[in-house]
Amino acid sequence: MATQAVSIHGHFYQPPREDPLTNLIPNEPGAAPYNNWNEKILAECYQPNAMLGNFSRISFNIGPTLFTWLQSQDQNTYQQILDQNQVNRRQFGVGNAIAQAYNHTILPLASSSDKAIQIYWGIADFIHRFGHQPQGMWLPETAVDYECLTMMANMGIEFTILAPWQAEDEGLDPTEPYQIVLPGGKSMIVFFYQRDLSTKISFDPQSTANAAQFVNGILVDHFHSQKDLAGKDQLILLASDGELYGHHQPSREQFLAQLLDGSSAAAGLTTTYPALWLQSHQPKKTIRIRERTSWSCHHGVTRWSGECACTSLDGRWKTHLRKSLDRLAVALDGIYFETLYPLVPKPRVMRQEYIHSILGEQKVERLIFEMASHPLTTEQTRQIVLLLESQRERQRIFTSCGWFFEDFDRIEPKNVIAYAAQAVRLAYLATGDDLAPQVVSHLKHVVSPRTGLTADQVFTNHLSRTSDLKEHLTD
């Protein structure tokens, strides 16, 4: 008898919210009665889903920036999530958690070196927490190109999840996985989520009011009867923002628990997750993808690079912000490489390996000692530490949330500018090279269409809080 299976994927992510000077999250009034949005979503989503055991039943990824905060603020929930993946590892030999590119950068818009860092750091973070190599990886906003898929494959990733409209083949059958052929003899498996059902779960609260009704009245109708008659197994994968379950839609953590622990079985469905499905259902067909596409914007990746019809306000600020930060990244890289090449033969490798120091696995001084071409002075070591931290902030400036929303005058874009200012400050402390004036001149063109706030104001306000560059700003 053919198997009809269902898998739910939850993408759990919050951008970094910490003030880069204090490393603390400032009070966020919109999250009241909680101090900030992380605390609010923890109470409404992460905690109840962990308590219900939902993280053992779904496919999921948790963004490293969120996981870092969760580990420090709620060790019990953090450990429950890790343990629930481990339950599946012990029972089936494969886990249900997958990795995520580290800073939620839109990878098709990133340089090749940034893609490599984001993928490598995401894998390293996953191994650090879960204790094993991830089989799958979530691409931020499912934004994809062949280069990032090839890098993922080269680093041991076997599969990813995409939206159906990201496939070139309009006759796509989302009830089975596909193989993407990559250069160099590599390949990547892709699961395409079911569009209509994923949309219902995300945007139609009435459809998820009752798990049994959802399964029997909606879900079962999306299996192909001809495939069932032919004895062919089918998997329907639903994908959504994981914070939907309890935060965006109250009580939907209960819907999720009932869907996967009773309602599906009662309807004759098997619950699974991609890594488990692949044990007996390797892809039989190949497919090509549409590059520079995503799940949340039907205009490719324009939402994160310029004016896009997804938003109603003037989006020119996004174009200017992207160009400004791209220029800053090039300038920061120039300082980094010019300073390190005489001291470290492989500064690119050092930058990539720095994740192990970020995770507390290796002292940064030890990393520098191992990679330096000769013994370094205390001042040279300090200089390298500052530049590595500057590069860490440089990665944070490209978190996708800086461009996702309609207006610049929001927490997320202003945080991106704060990280840019901190990257500039750290580079200045390391070398005396002051990038602030040119950054300010570029950021003047980033203007909120709603309030008129400009990015250069946010940038200079951040730097004015430090004594290091305050004089230079007033000269």
N, C-alpha and C positions, 0 to 999 in steps of 0.2 A: 504494500500500500504506500502510495506517495506521501511524503512528509510535507506538511504545510507549516512553515515556521515564521516566527515574528521576532524581530530584534528592535529594541529602542536604543538609539544613541543620544546621550546627553552631553552637550558641549558646555562645560562649566568654566567660566572665565571672568575675572575682573582685572582691569588694568592696574598698574602700580599707582597707589594713591599717596605714598609717603612723600613728605617734604624732603628733598634731597639734602638739606642742611641738617635737619634734626632726625631724619629717618623715622619720623612719627607721622601718622595720618592726622591732618588738621580736622577740626570739627566741621562736619558737613551738614548744614541746617536742613537740607532737603530730606535727610535720613531720619529726622526726629520720629520717635523719641530716642533713637539710637545715636551714638556719637558720629557714625559714618556709615556709608553704604555697605561696606564689608560686614559690619556688625549686624546690620538689618537683614541682609541676605543670609548670613549665617543662621540667624534665629528662624527665618522663614523658610529656608530651603536646605542648606547643607546639613544642619543638625537633624531635622525631622526625616530627611531621606536616609541619613546614616542610621538613625534609630530604627527605621522600618526595614533595614537591610536592602534598600533599593540599589545600592551600589554593587551588590552581588548579582543582581538580575539584569542590569542594563550594560550596554557598551558605553564607555564614558572616557572623556579626557578632562583633566583639570589643569588649567593654565599654571605654569610655574610661579608667576608672580602671586597668584591667589593661593597656591599651595604653601608658599613660603610664609605668607601672612597667617594662614590657617594653622600651620604647625606652631607658630609662636603664640597664638591667641586661644586655641581650643585643641589641645593635644588629644583629648578623648575622641572628638569627631575625626580629626586627622588620622588617628590610628585605626578607627573603625573602617574608614575608607580603604586604607592599605590592607587591612585584614580581610575585607570582603572580596577584594581581588585575589588575595592569596587562597581563599577558600576554593575558588574555581581552579587555581593553579594546582592545588593538591588533588582535586577531584577529577579534572579533565586534562591536566598537563599544560593548559594554556590559560592565560588570564583574560579578563574582559576589559581591563584598562588599556588605553593607548596613549602615546606621547603627544605633545603639541610643540610646534615651533615656539621658541622660548618667549619672545617679547610680543607675540601676536602681531608681528610685522606682516604687511601684505607682500608676500614673497616675490610675485612677478614685478613689483615696483622696486625691489631691492637689488643692489649690486650682487655680483656672483659671490664675492667674499662675505657679504652680509647674509646671503642665503645659507652659505656653509656654516657660518657661526650660529645662526638661528636654529638650524637643524641639529647641529652637533650639540649645542647647549641644551636643546630640548630633550635629546636622547640621554645626555649625561644627567640631567635633572631627574628624568624618569628612573634611570638605573639607581641613582642615589636614594630615591624614595621607595621604589617597589622592589629593588633588589634583583631585577632581571632585565634583559634586553627587550625593548618594546617590539612587538610585531607590526603594529600599526602606528600611524601618526596622523593627527588632525592638522590640516593646513588652515591657518587663520582665515576666516570667512570663506573657506574652501577655495581661496584664490590660488590658481595653479598655472604652471607652465612646465614644459618638458625638462628644463634645466633643474628645477627644484625636485622633480620626480626622480631624475637621474641621480642627483646628490643623495636623496633619501635611500634609493636602492643601493648605492655604493656604501652607505653607512648601515646597511642591514635591515632597513624597513621593508616589509613585505606588502603592506596594503594601506590604502587610504580610503576616505569616504568623500564622494562628490555629489553635487546636485545633478539631476538627469539632463538638464539643458547644457551641462558642461561637456557632454559627449557630442562628437560630430555626427554620430548615427542617429537619425530621427526615429528609427525603428527599435530603439533601445528597449530591452526587456529588463526592468529593474528587479526582477525576482531571481536573478542569478548574477554572480560576480563576473567581471571581465578582466582580461589581461592587456596591459599597455606595453608594447614593445619599445624599448629604449635603446639609445646608442651603446655600443660596447658589449652587446649581448645580454644586457640587463633587462629586467622587466618589472612592472609594478602591477599589483592587483588592485582593482578599484571596485568598491561597492557603491552603487547609485541608490540614493534613498528614494522612497516612493513620494512623489511630489504632492498629490492631492491629500493624502493622509497626514503627511508632515505639516502641511499648511493648516489643516483642520486642528490638529493638536496645538499648533502655535497661536492661531488667531481666531478660533471659534470655541470659546469657553463652553458653550452649550453642548457641543459634541462630546466633551470630556466630563460631563457631569456624572455619568454613570459608566463604569468600566464594562459591565456586561452588555449594555446597549451599544457601546462603541464597537465592541468585538463582533457581536452578532448582527448589528444593524448596519455597520459601515465597513469594518476591517475585512471580514470574510469575503465580501463581494469583490475584493481587489485581487484575489488569487485567480489565475487563469484556469478555467474549467478544462480546456483542451489539454493543458499540461498535466492536470490532475488525472484525466482519463488515460493519458499516455504513460502514467506512472512516473512522471518526472517531479523531483523534489523542487520546492519553491521557498524562497526566503523573501519576506517583505521587511525592509529596513525603514524605520521611521527616524528622522533626525530633527533635533530642535535644540534651542538654547536650554541647557539643563536647569537654569534658574526659573524656567517656566513652572516647574513642579514645586509650587509652594510660595514663590515670590511674585512672579508676574501674574500667576493665577492661583489664588488661595485654595488650599486643600487638594491641589492636584498631585501632591506627593501620595495621598491616599488613593487617588485614581491610578497612579503608576503602580503602586503596590498591588492593588486588586487586579489590574490588567495582567500583570506578570506572575501573579501567584493565585490563580484560581479561574478567572474569567477566560483566559486564553486556553487553558487546559480543558475547561468545560466545553469549549467549542471545538475541541479536537486539534488545537494548535500546539506546536512545540515552541518553547522560548529558547533563544540562543543568542550568540553574539558572533561577530565576524571571525575571530581567530578559531573559535570552536567549529563554526560552519565549514571553514576551509580544511579541517581535518578529513572530511569526507566529500567535499564539494569544491575541488579545484576548478578554476575557470576553464571553459571549453572554447570560448570565443575571444578574439582580440578586438580592440576598439581604439580609436584615436580620440583625443580630447581637444576641446576648443581652448586655446591658450588665453591667458589673461582674462579669465572669467571667474565668477564667484557665486556664492549661494544667496547673497543678500543685495546684490545689485545686478539688474539685467542690462547694464550698460558696461559690461566688462569689469574693469577695476577703476572706472572713472570717479566713483564716489570718493576714493581716497587720493585722487590726484588733480581734480579740477571740478568744473561745473557739471552737474549731473541732474537729470530729470527726476531722480529719486527724492530730491529735496526741493522745496518751494522757494526758499530764500536765495538771495544772490550768493552763488558759490565761488566767486572769484577769489575769495580769501584762501580757499583750499589750494588753488594753483600756486599762489604766492607762497603759502606755507610750505608746500612740497619743494618748490625751487629753493627757498631759503634754507631749509634744513638739508637738502641735498648738497648745496654749496658748503654749508658748515661741516657736513660729514667729510667732504673732500679735504677741507682745510685741517680738520682735526687729524685725519689720517696722515696728512703731510707732516704735521708736527710729530706724530707718533713714530713714523718710519724714519724720518730724518734723525731723530734723537736716538732711536734704538739700534739702527743698523751697525753703528760702530761698537755696540756693546753686546748685542744678541744676534747671532747669525740667522735665526728664523723668527723674526718678530710676529709674522702671521700665525705661526704655530703657537707661539706663546700666548697671543691674544685668544686663540681658540681654547687652549688648555686652561686659561684663567678661570673658566667655569668651575674647575675643581677647587680653586681657592674660594670662589664665591660661595660654594656649597659647604665649605669648611672641611673638605677632604685633604687639603694640602695647604700648608702655610705659603703665602705668596712669596715670602723671602726664599723658601726652599725651591719654588718653581724658578725664580730668577737665578738662583745659584746653579741649578741644573742646566739652564739654557744659555747662560752667559758664556761668551767666548774666552773670558779671562776673569780673574778676581776683580770684583767691583768695590768701590768705596761705599761708605754708608750713604753719602749724598747721591751717588749714582743709583743705588738701590731704591732710595726714597723717590727719586725722580721717576723711575720705572713704575713704582707702585702708583704714583699719582696719575701717570699716563694710562695705566691699565684701568684705573677707576674712571678716568675721563672717557675711555673707550666703552666702558660699561654704560655710562650715562648716554653716550652717543647711540648705543643700541636702543635705549629706552625712548629716545626722541621719535622713533618711527612706529611706536605702538599704534595700531589702527584706530583706536578710539579718538585720537587727535583729529581725525578727518570724518568720522562716521556721521556725526550729527549736523544739523543745519547751520548752527551758529558757532562762531569762534568763542563767544563769551560764555563758556561753560567750563566745568571743572576739568574735563578731559583734555581739551586743547591747551588750556593754561598750564596743566601739568606737563605737557610735552615741552612747552617753552621753558618751564622751570628746570627740566632735565637738560635742555640745551644750554641754559645759563650755567648750570653746574658743570657741564662738560667743558665749557669755555674757561670757567674759574680754575678747574683742576689742571688744565693744560697750561694756564698762566702760572700757577704755583710751581709747576714742574719745570718750565722753560723760560718764563718771562715773556713769551709770545702772547700778545693781547689781541684776540680775535673779536672782542666786544664791539669796537666801532663799526667794522664791516657787517657784523650780524645785525646790529641796530639799524643800519641803513637799509638792509634787505627786509627786515621784519616790519618796517613802517607801512609796507603795502598790504599787510595782513590786517584787515579791518572787519570788525563785527558788523554785519548788515543791520543788526537790531539795536545795538547800543553805541556803536562807534568806537568801542575799545580796540586798541591796536596792540599787536604782538610785541612791538618794541617797548611799549609801556610795561607789559608783563615781564619782559626780559630784564629791563633796567630796574624794575622794582625788586626783582629777585636778587640781582647783583648788589643793589644798594644795602641789602641786609648783611652783606659780608664786608669785612674791612679790607680784603685783598685787592679788590678792583674798584672800590668806591672812589678813590682818588682819581683814577683814570676816567671814570664816568663824568667827573665834574671838572676835569682839566679843560 
